[in-house]
Amino acid sequence: MADEHDLIILGSGSTAFAAALRAQSRGARVLMIEKSMLGGTCVNWGCIPSKTLIHAAQLYQDARFGARVGLGLHEEGVDFARLTDHKERVVGHLRQTRYLDILKNVPGLTLLRGTGRFLDPQTVEVEGQRIRGEKFLVATGGYPRIPPIPGLTEGDFLTSRSALLLKELPGSLVIIGGGVIALEMGQMYRRLGTSVTVLEHGPRVLPAVDGDVALAVQEALCGEGMEIVLDVTVCGVTHRNGATLVQCERGGAPVEFSAERLLVAVGTAPATAGIGLEEAGVELDPKGYVRVDERLRTSAPGIWAAGDVTGGMMIATAGAREGVVAVDDMLDPGCGCTMDHLSTPMAIFTDPEVGLVGHTEASAREAGYEVVSNTLPVFAIPKAHVTGQTAGIIKLVADSATGRILGAHLACHRGADIINEAALAVRFRLTVTDLANSLHVYPSMGEGLRLCAQGFDRDVNLLSCCAE
Ligand SMILES: Cc1cc2nc3c(=O)[nH]c(=O)nc-3n(C[C@H](O)[C@H](O)[C@H](O)COP(=O)(O)OP(=O)(O)OC[C@H]3O[C@@H](n4cnc5c(N)ncnc54)[C@H](O)[C@@H]3O)c2cc1C
C-alpha cells in the first residue's frame, strides 16, 4: 500500500472525519483506520445517545411543569425500552447519514478495519499489513478512565458508555465523580425516576467550571432530589446480592452508600497505549496525552494529532476543528493556521444548561488583564418566568480598560444556544457596550446576555420590561 494515500488517519471519530473531509476537499487521498465502531465516541456512545435521552428526560420534566400550571397532563410512567429503541434509531440514522454515507459517496476516502500501530514514523501496521505514508494524523480519542479503587473491578459497574446502553431503568444509582458526565447522566436518570447519589471528591461539583456557575447547577440538581455528597473519598467497592456498596471516608469518618447500579464517571483516559507512539517518536505529556503545538504538530515530523487524544477541550467541535487545522498545516505549511480554543464555546447539558466560552475571571487575570465582571441572576430575565425556568446565573468577564468581552459563563435554560452569541462576541472582540446596545428578541432567554451587559453600569431591576 506504499504511496497510495496522502494522509493516513488512526481513528474514524468526529475528529478523523472532519480532517479526512478537509484533506479530500484539498485533493488528498485519505485512509482512515478504525478498530471499533465507525464514527467513534460522539455518535455511538457520546453526544448523540446522551443528548437524545437527556432531551426525553427534559420533556418528562416539562410535562410535570405543564401539569402544575393546569394542563391536566398526568405522568404515565416511563417506558424505558421504547425510549432506548428511540435512542438507537437516532444513533443509527446519524451514523448512517453522517459517517457511512459520507464514506460511500465522497471519493478519495478509504476505511480500513483493524487496529493501527506505528512501527516507525512512516509505517503503520494494521492486522499484519504494513502501510507506508508521509503524513499521519493520530485521532484515536479516549475511553472512560477507571480509577484503581479496591474491589471495583471484581463486579459489575457502569461507565459513560454502558450507562447509555442500559435496557432497564435502575431503581437507584451511585455515581463516583461530580464532573460533566456524572451530572448530565445523573440528572437524566433522576428525572426518569432513578434515585441518584453523586460522590464528589472535591468541595464542589464541576471543578473545571466557574464556581458560581457550578454552584447554581448544584443547587438546581439538589432541588430535583439528587443527593450530592462533597468532600468524600471513595475507599472501596463491594458487590453483594445484586447491589453495590461504596465505602467512603468523609470528614475523618467512614460512610457507606449503596445502590442497585454504580456509575464510574471520573474522566477520560487517552487512547495512546500500545499504538507505537514511542517507536514513531511522538512525545506524550505526563498524563499520557499526545503533546501538540497550536498547529497540532507532534514531536515527530510528519505526524499530527487532534481531538480527545490530545487532552484539549475534549468536545466534538473542538476536535473536528483541530483536525481541520492539522490538515491545513500539513498540506499548506505556510498557512499559519492555528487552533483558537479561547473562542470555542462548550456546553454541559444539565438543566439549567451550562455554557462556557473564553476566559474566567481567574484566567483573564493570569493573562494580564485588569478584570471587571457582572453576574445576572436568571430570575431577572422575563422569559424565565414564562417558562418557569428561573434557576441559574449569567456572568460576563471583561477587560476593564477597553470593555472588551473576554469570557461568558452561564447556567441557564437554553444556555447551550445562548453561549453561541457570546462566542461571537469573544471571537470578534466585541465590548460590553456593543452587547448592551444590541437589541434582542423579547421575551427570550438570549436577552439575558444583553441584560447582563447592561448591568455593568445600570441597575437592570430599574429597566422597563423591554430592557430600555
Ligand atoms: C457521554 C459523553 C457525552 C458527550 N457529549 C458531548 C456533547 O454533547 N458535545 C460535544 O461536543 N462533545 C461531547 N462529548 C465528547 C465527544 O464525544 C468527544 O470529544 C469526541 O467524540 C472525540 O472525538 P475523537 O474523534 O477525537 O475521538 P473518538 O470519537 O473517541 O474516536 C477515536 C476512534 O479511534 C479508534 N481507535 C482508537 N485507537 C485505534 C487504533 N489503534 N487503530 C484504529 N482505530 C483506533 C476508536 O475506536 C474510535 O472510534 C461527549 C462524550 C461522552 C463520553
The ligand as a Tripos MOL2 file, in Angstrom:
@<TRIPOS>MOLECULE
LIG
   53    58     1     0     0
SMALL
NO_CHARGES

@<TRIPOS>ATOM
      1 C1        -21.1760   10.5170   27.3360 C.3       1 LIG1
      2 C2        -20.4970   11.5850   26.5030 C.ar      1 LIG1
      3 C3        -21.2160   12.6760   26.0940 C.ar      1 LIG1
      4 C4        -20.6200   13.6530   25.3010 C.ar      1 LIG1
      5 N1        -21.3610   14.7280   24.9060 N.ar      1 LIG1
      6 C5        -20.8030   15.6610   24.1110 C.ar      1 LIG1
      7 C6        -21.5830   16.7480   23.6280 C.ar      1 LIG1
      8 O1        -22.7720   16.8630   23.9210 O.2       1 LIG1
      9 N2        -20.9840   17.6580   22.8180 N.ar      1 LIG1
     10 C7        -19.6630   17.5570   22.4760 C.ar      1 LIG1
     11 O2        -19.1750   18.4060   21.7250 O.2       1 LIG1
     12 N3        -18.8910   16.5420   22.9360 N.ar      1 LIG1
     13 C8        -19.4360   15.5910   23.7330 C.ar      1 LIG1
     14 N4        -18.6740   14.5400   24.1670 N.ar      1 LIG1
     15 C9        -17.2530   14.4760   23.7870 C.3       1 LIG1
     16 C10       -17.0900   13.9580   22.3570 C.3       1 LIG1
     17 O3        -17.8460   12.7780   22.2000 O.3       1 LIG1
     18 C11       -15.6320   13.7200   22.0630 C.3       1 LIG1
     19 O4        -14.9020   14.9020   22.3340 O.3       1 LIG1
     20 C12       -15.3840   13.3350   20.6120 C.3       1 LIG1
     21 O5        -16.2380   12.2890   20.2390 O.3       1 LIG1
     22 C13       -13.9290   12.9210   20.4130 C.3       1 LIG1
     23 O6        -13.7440   12.5970   19.0640 O.3       1 LIG1
     24 P1        -12.3670   11.9480   18.5680 P.3       1 LIG1
     25 O7        -12.5860   11.7010   17.1230 O.co2     1 LIG1
     26 O8        -11.2350   12.7820   18.9930 O.co2     1 LIG1
     27 O9        -12.2670   10.5670   19.3220 O.3       1 LIG1
     28 P2        -13.2580    9.3210   19.2290 P.3       1 LIG1
     29 O10       -14.6040    9.7170   18.7860 O.co2     1 LIG1
     30 O11       -13.1470    8.6010   20.5300 O.co2     1 LIG1
     31 O12       -12.6600    8.4460   18.0430 O.3       1 LIG1
     32 C14       -11.4870    7.7160   18.1730 C.3       1 LIG1
     33 C15       -11.6290    6.4810   17.3180 C.3       1 LIG1
     34 O13       -10.3600    5.8950   17.1670 O.3       1 LIG1
     35 C16       -10.4970    4.4870   17.2190 C.3       1 LIG1
     36 N5         -9.1850    3.9450   17.5910 N.ar      1 LIG1
     37 C17        -8.5270    4.1000   18.7600 C.ar      1 LIG1
     38 N6         -7.3170    3.5140   18.6860 N.ar      1 LIG1
     39 C18        -7.2150    2.9980   17.4410 C.ar      1 LIG1
     40 C19        -6.2030    2.2660   16.7590 C.ar      1 LIG1
     41 N7         -5.0470    1.9850   17.3480 N.pl3     1 LIG1
     42 N8         -6.4470    1.8860   15.4870 N.ar      1 LIG1
     43 C20        -7.6260    2.1700   14.8710 C.ar      1 LIG1
     44 N9         -8.6070    2.8440   15.4840 N.ar      1 LIG1
     45 C21        -8.4030    3.2580   16.7360 C.ar      1 LIG1
     46 C22       -11.5730    4.2780   18.2550 C.3       1 LIG1
     47 O14       -12.1750    3.0050   18.1070 O.3       1 LIG1
     48 C23       -12.5270    5.4180   17.9440 C.3       1 LIG1
     49 O15       -13.5190    5.0450   17.0360 O.3       1 LIG1
     50 C24       -19.2490   13.5300   24.9420 C.ar      1 LIG1
     51 C25       -18.5120   12.4240   25.3650 C.ar      1 LIG1
     52 C26       -19.1280   11.4510   26.1280 C.ar      1 LIG1
     53 C27       -18.3140   10.2560   26.5630 C.3       1 LIG1
@<TRIPOS>BOND
     1     1     2 1
     2     2     3 ar
     3     2    52 ar
     4     3     4 ar
     5     4     5 ar
     6     4    50 ar
     7     5     6 ar
     8     6     7 ar
     9     6    13 1
    10     7     8 2
    11     7     9 ar
    12     9    10 ar
    13    10    11 2
    14    10    12 ar
    15    12    13 ar
    16    13    14 ar
    17    14    15 1
    18    14    50 ar
    19    15    16 1
    20    16    17 1
    21    16    18 1
    22    18    19 1
    23    18    20 1
    24    20    21 1
    25    20    22 1
    26    22    23 1
    27    23    24 1
    28    24    25 2
    29    24    26 1
    30    24    27 1
    31    27    28 1
    32    28    29 2
    33    28    30 1
    34    28    31 1
    35    31    32 1
    36    32    33 1
    37    33    34 1
    38    33    48 1
    39    34    35 1
    40    35    36 1
    41    35    46 1
    42    36    37 ar
    43    36    45 ar
    44    37    38 ar
    45    38    39 ar
    46    39    40 ar
    47    39    45 ar
    48    40    41 1
    49    40    42 ar
    50    42    43 ar
    51    43    44 ar
    52    44    45 ar
    53    46    47 1
    54    46    48 1
    55    48    49 1
    56    50    51 ar
    57    51    52 ar
    58    52    53 1
@<TRIPOS>SUBSTRUCTURE
     1 LIG1         1 GROUP 0 **** ****
